[in-house]
Amino acid sequence: MTLPTTDRTLGRARLRRVGATPSLLLALLALLAGGGVAAAALPPPTIAGPTGAVKSPPSYTITGDPAAHIQWAVCQDASVNCVQGAGDGQVVTGPLPSGAASTADGVYLLSATQTLAGASATAVISFSLDRSAPPVPTNVRSTSAAGASRPSFAWAPAEPGGSFDWEIRPAGATSGPAADSGAATTASATVGSPLADGSYAFRVRQVDEAGNAGPWSAPLAVTTGASAPPPNPPEITSATPSPGNPSPTFTWRTGTAPGIDRFSWQINAGQTVVAGPTTTTETQATVPSPLAPGDYSFRVVESDPSGARSAPAR
């Protein structure tokens, strides 16, 4: 029977549509025969924890697919002495290195591999264990004009990298709040706000990239405003030594407030210095070596934190 034109067209359309179906089925069958639709590649696990320099053994959380098996190892660079661990889904390492691994400071590599259904992927990070504080900075100096109300300072770093803590205090103050303080990434600093006139002591320390803080530098004395008058000379309180005592002891008292200034003493034979000069914070001194018979003079000078010196006490 002859179909109407519209039906013949519809029939051909149906044939074309049905004719395409076997090709799609064949393609699907081929995929299934080859192991199914390709799965997404297994990603490496994530490692959560510090990288770079650290000052104490770090801990890490390693997270993979919940069904995956995770193996990890941490080794010091170029070493085969490693610590290893394993778990499923998520693993916490605890502080590293530990156990049989070297616990020396240095660079360590942490690798973590997750395995699932025959596939595996690995993530690697590194960290540097540094538990040694840097030495004290050197050549600490003032770089501002004498008497500046906002003094500036510079110094030589003890080692490359890191940062610096600095502070400035009134002369003689060892506790309580500083007059000003701050942190710097370069080897220089300027006081932020003008200081009241007076004598101050500046010091600085270096903090390395791991966070270890080194020792403070010796205080550097500076004076702001008009120069302060020099300290009063000390007063010698000991009696004139006996001529028969070749190693006499001398005592004196400060001409200013106790516990702030330093003293420099010496013994002369005419114009020749035969003992000293010796700097001390004490208010007494004993001649270290017996003196030969003869005529001698003892003198002591007081100096304040700014470096100003008194007249000698004789």
C-alpha positions in Angstrom: 0.0 0.0 0.0 1.3 3.4 -0.9 1.7 5.8 2.0 0.7 9.4 1.8 3.5 11.8 1.2 3.4 13.1 4.8 3.4 9.5 6.2 6.3 8.6 3.9 8.3 11.6 5.2 7.4 10.7 8.8 8.4 7.1 8.1 11.8 8.2 6.8 12.2 10.5 9.8 11.4 7.6 12.1 13.9 5.4 10.2 16.6 8.0 10.5 15.9 8.4 14.3 15.8 4.7 14.9 18.8 4.2 12.6 20.9 6.4 14.9 20.1 4.4 18.0 22.3 1.4 17.2 25.4 3.6 16.8 24.9 5.2 20.3 24.3 1.8 21.8 27.5 0.5 20.2 29.5 3.5 21.6 28.1 2.9 25.1 28.8 -0.8 24.9 32.4 -0.1 23.8 32.9 2.2 26.9 31.4 -0.4 29.1 33.6 -3.1 27.6 36.6 -0.9 28.3 35.8 -0.4 32.0 32.9 2.1 31.9 32.8 5.9 31.7 36.3 7.3 32.5 36.4 8.5 36.2 38.0 11.8 37.2 41.7 11.6 38.0 42.5 11.0 41.7 43.8 14.3 43.2 46.6 14.5 45.6 45.7 14.8 49.3 45.7 18.2 51.0 48.4 18.9 53.6 47.3 21.5 56.2 50.1 23.0 58.4 53.0 25.4 58.4 55.5 25.7 55.6 58.8 27.7 55.5 60.7 28.4 58.8 59.3 27.1 62.1 60.8 27.3 65.6 59.2 24.1 67.0 58.3 20.7 65.5 55.1 21.2 63.5 52.0 19.0 63.1 50.1 18.4 59.9 46.6 17.2 59.0 46.5 15.2 55.7 43.1 14.9 54.1 42.2 12.7 51.1 39.2 10.9 49.7 37.2 9.4 52.6 37.7 5.9 51.1 41.4 6.3 50.2 44.3 4.9 52.1 47.0 7.6 53.0 50.7 7.0 53.6 53.1 9.7 54.6 56.8 10.2 55.4 58.9 13.0 56.6 62.7 13.1 55.9 65.4 15.6 56.5 66.7 16.9 53.2 69.2 14.4 51.6 68.5 11.9 54.4 67.0 8.4 54.3 66.3 8.4 58.0 62.5 9.1 57.9 59.4 8.8 60.0 56.4 7.3 58.4 52.7 6.9 59.1 49.4 5.8 57.5 45.7 6.0 57.8 42.4 6.2 55.9 40.7 9.3 54.8 42.4 11.8 57.1 45.6 11.5 59.1 47.1 13.8 61.8 50.9 13.4 62.0 51.7 14.9 65.4 54.8 17.0 65.9 57.5 16.3 63.3 60.2 15.1 63.1 59.8 12.4 65.8 60.9 8.9 66.5 63.8 7.6 64.5 64.1 10.7 62.3 66.9 13.3 62.9 65.7 16.0 65.2 68.4 18.4 64.1 67.5 21.8 62.8 67.3 21.8 59.0 65.1 21.4 55.9 62.5 18.6 56.0 60.3 17.2 53.3 56.8 15.8 54.0 55.2 13.6 51.3 51.7 12.1 51.5 50.2 9.7 49.0 46.6 8.6 48.8 45.6 5.4 47.0 42.1 4.4 45.8 40.9 1.8 43.4 44.4 1.2 42.0 45.0 5.0 41.4 47.4 7.1 43.6 48.4 10.7 43.9 51.1 12.4 46.0 51.5 15.8 47.6 54.8 17.2 49.0 55.6 20.2 51.2 58.8 21.4 52.9 59.5 23.1 56.2 62.7 24.4 57.9 63.1 23.7 61.6 65.1 26.5 63.2 65.3 26.6 67.0 68.5 28.7 67.3 68.1 32.4 68.2 70.2 34.9 66.2 73.1 36.6 67.8 73.0 40.2 69.0 73.1 43.0 66.4 76.3 44.9 66.2 77.4 48.5 65.5 74.3 50.0 67.2 74.6 53.7 66.7 72.6 57.0 66.6 72.2 58.5 63.1 70.4 61.7 64.2 71.7 65.1 65.2 72.6 65.6 68.8 69.6 66.5 71.0 67.0 65.4 68.4 63.6 64.9 69.9 62.9 62.0 67.6 66.3 60.2 67.4 67.1 57.7 64.7 69.2 54.6 65.0 71.0 52.0 62.8 72.8 48.7 63.4 74.3 45.8 61.6 72.1 42.6 61.5 73.4 39.5 63.2 72.3 37.3 60.3 70.4 37.7 57.0 66.6 37.9 57.0 64.2 38.2 59.9 63.1 41.3 61.6 64.0 43.5 64.6 62.4 44.6 67.9 63.6 47.9 69.3 62.8 50.0 72.3 64.0 53.2 74.0 63.7 53.9 77.7 64.6 56.7 80.1 68.1 56.3 81.3 68.4 53.8 84.2 64.9 52.4 83.7 64.9 48.6 83.4 61.2 47.8 83.8 57.8 49.3 83.1 56.6 50.7 79.7 59.2 51.9 77.2 59.2 55.6 76.1 58.7 54.1 72.6 59.2 50.7 70.9 58.5 49.0 67.6 59.5 46.4 65.0 61.5 46.9 61.8 62.3 44.8 58.7 65.4 46.9 58.0 68.4 47.7 60.2 67.2 51.1 61.2 64.5 52.8 63.2 63.2 56.3 64.2 61.3 57.1 67.3 57.7 57.8 66.4 56.8 60.7 68.7 59.0 63.5 70.1 60.5 62.6 73.5 60.7 64.8 76.5 64.1 66.4 77.1 66.4 64.0 78.9 68.6 61.0 78.7 67.5 57.7 77.2 68.9 54.3 76.4 68.1 52.5 73.1 68.5 48.8 72.4 67.6 46.3 69.6 67.3 42.6 69.1 66.9 40.4 66.0 64.0 37.9 65.4 64.7 35.3 62.8 62.3 34.0 60.2 61.2 31.2 62.4 60.3 33.6 65.2 63.3 33.0 67.5 64.2 36.2 69.3 67.9 36.9 70.0 69.4 38.8 72.9 69.1 42.6 73.3 72.0 44.8 72.4 73.8 46.8 75.1 72.0 50.0 75.8 73.0 53.0 73.7 72.8 56.3 75.5 71.2 59.3 73.8 70.1 62.8 75.0 67.2 64.7 73.7 66.8 68.5 74.0 69.5 70.7 75.5 72.5 68.9 76.8 72.1 67.9 80.4 74.8 69.1 82.8 77.5 66.6 83.6 77.1 64.6 86.8 78.6 65.8 90.0 82.0 64.2 90.8 81.9 61.2 93.2 83.1 61.6 96.8 85.9 59.4 98.0 84.9 57.9 101.4 87.9 55.7 102.2 90.8 56.9 104.3 94.3 57.5 102.9 95.9 54.1 102.5 98.7 53.0 104.8 102.1 53.3 103.2 102.8 49.7 104.1 99.7 48.4 102.1 100.8 47.7 98.5 97.2 46.7 97.4 94.9 49.3 99.0 91.1 49.4 98.6 89.3 52.7 97.8 85.6 53.5 98.3 83.4 56.4 97.2 79.8 57.5 96.8 78.0 58.7 93.7 77.6 62.4 93.1 74.1 61.8 91.7 71.3 59.2 92.1 72.6 55.7 93.0 72.4 52.9 90.5 72.4 55.0 87.3 76.0 56.1 86.6 79.2 54.3 86.0 82.7 55.1 87.3 86.2 55.0 85.9 89.1 54.8 88.3 92.9 54.8 87.9 96.1 55.1 89.9 98.9 57.4 88.7 102.6 57.7 89.6 103.1 61.3 88.6 101.8 61.5 85.0 102.0 57.8 84.4 99.0 55.5 84.8 100.1 52.4 86.7 96.6 50.8 87.3 93.5 51.3 85.3 91.6 53.0 84.0 88.9 50.5 85.0 85.1 51.1 84.4 82.7 49.7 87.0 79.2 50.2 88.4 80.6 49.4 91.9 81.6 52.1 94.4 84.8 50.5 95.5 88.0 49.2 93.9 91.1 47.3 95.0 94.4 47.6 93.4 94.8 44.3 91.5 98.7 44.1 91.7 100.9 45.2 94.6 102.4 48.6 94.1 106.1 49.2 94.4 107.1 51.7 97.1 106.6 55.2 95.9 104.1 58.1 95.7 100.7 57.5 93.9 97.4 59.3 93.4 94.0 57.7 93.1 91.2 59.3 90.9 87.7 58.3 90.0 85.4 59.9 87.4 81.6 59.5 87.2 79.8 59.2 83.8 76.0 59.3 83.2 74.1 57.2 80.6 74.5 59.9 77.9 78.3 59.7 78.3 78.8 63.0 80.1 81.7 62.8 82.6 82.1 64.5 85.9 85.3 66.2 87.1 87.6 63.7 88.8 87.4 63.0 92.5 90.9 62.8 94.0 
